Amino acid sequence: MFGFQFRVNDPALIGQTLTIRKIVPRITNPKTGQSSTVVEGDIVAAPETLHLNAYGFDYDWERAEGEWTFQVIHNGQVLAEKKFKVILPMN
């Protein structure tokens, strides 16, 4: 698992819906054939709470080499962003 934790310090954002987005190299579920380059969900910003934007490789097919970008978004504006480079072993 990798990602980042964050706290919402702006009082205007408390109680607001934030989108947690991951922009990833194309991953394809072999059982369904569905592919994606974006994984996202919503959270409600809570006071004094440590929120998490992370991804864990539960299945081998999720392991996609390349740049992964994790974002926190409110009303279309990126509030936080962190890029990761995933490198797969050769064996």
C-alpha positions as CSV (number, residue, x, y, z in Angstrom):
1,M,0.0,0.0,0.0
2,F,1.2,3.5,-0.8
3,G,-0.3,7.0,-0.7
4,F,-0.5,9.9,1.7
5,Q,-2.4,11.1,4.8
6,F,-3.8,14.6,5.2
7,R,-5.8,16.8,7.5
8,V,-8.3,19.4,6.5
9,N,-7.4,22.7,8.2
10,D,-9.6,25.1,6.3
11,P,-12.9,25.6,8.4
12,A,-14.8,26.3,5.1
13,L,-14.0,22.8,3.9
14,I,-15.2,21.0,7.1
15,G,-18.4,19.0,6.2
16,Q,-17.7,19.4,2.5
17,T,-17.4,16.5,0.1
18,L,-13.8,16.0,-1.2
19,T,-12.9,13.7,-4.1
20,I,-10.0,11.3,-3.6
21,R,-8.6,10.6,-7.0
22,K,-5.9,8.3,-8.3
23,I,-4.7,8.7,-11.9
24,V,-3.0,5.4,-12.8
25,P,-1.5,3.6,-15.7
26,R,-4.2,1.5,-17.4
27,I,-5.3,-1.4,-15.2
28,T,-7.6,-4.1,-16.5
29,N,-9.6,-6.6,-14.5
30,P,-9.1,-9.9,-16.3
31,K,-12.4,-11.3,-15.0
32,T,-14.6,-8.4,-16.2
33,G,-12.4,-7.0,-19.0
34,Q,-13.0,-3.5,-17.6
35,S,-10.1,-1.1,-17.8
36,S,-9.5,2.2,-16.0
37,T,-6.9,4.9,-15.7
38,V,-8.8,6.7,-12.8
39,V,-9.9,5.4,-9.4
40,E,-11.8,7.8,-7.2
41,G,-14.2,8.1,-4.4
42,D,-15.7,10.8,-2.1
43,I,-15.2,11.6,1.5
44,V,-16.6,14.2,3.8
45,A,-14.0,16.4,5.4
46,A,-14.1,16.0,9.1
47,P,-12.4,18.2,11.8
48,E,-9.3,16.8,13.6
49,T,-9.4,13.7,11.3
50,L,-6.4,12.1,9.5
51,H,-7.8,11.2,6.1
52,L,-6.0,8.7,3.7
53,N,-5.5,8.7,0.0
54,A,-3.9,5.4,-0.7
55,Y,-3.9,2.3,-2.9
56,G,-3.0,-1.3,-2.2
57,F,-2.2,-4.0,-4.7
58,D,-4.7,-6.7,-3.8
59,Y,-4.4,-8.5,-7.1
60,D,-1.4,-9.0,-9.5
61,W,-3.3,-7.4,-12.3
62,E,-3.5,-4.1,-10.4
63,R,0.3,-3.7,-10.4
64,A,0.9,-1.3,-13.2
65,E,4.3,0.2,-13.7
66,G,4.5,3.9,-14.3
67,E,3.4,7.2,-12.8
68,W,0.6,7.2,-10.3
69,T,-0.9,10.6,-9.3
70,F,-3.0,10.9,-6.1
71,Q,-5.1,14.0,-5.7
72,V,-7.6,15.6,-3.2
73,I,-10.2,17.7,-5.1
74,H,-12.9,20.1,-4.1
75,N,-15.4,21.5,-6.6
76,G,-12.9,20.7,-9.5
77,Q,-9.9,22.3,-7.8
78,V,-6.9,20.2,-6.9
79,L,-6.1,20.9,-3.2
80,A,-3.3,18.4,-2.8
81,E,-1.4,16.2,-5.2
82,K,1.4,13.6,-4.8
83,K,3.1,11.6,-7.7
84,F,4.6,8.2,-7.3
85,K,6.6,6.1,-9.7
86,V,5.8,2.4,-9.5
87,I,8.6,0.1,-10.7
88,L,7.9,-3.7,-11.0
89,P,10.7,-6.2,-10.3
90,M,12.0,-8.1,-13.4
91,N,11.4,-11.6,-12.0
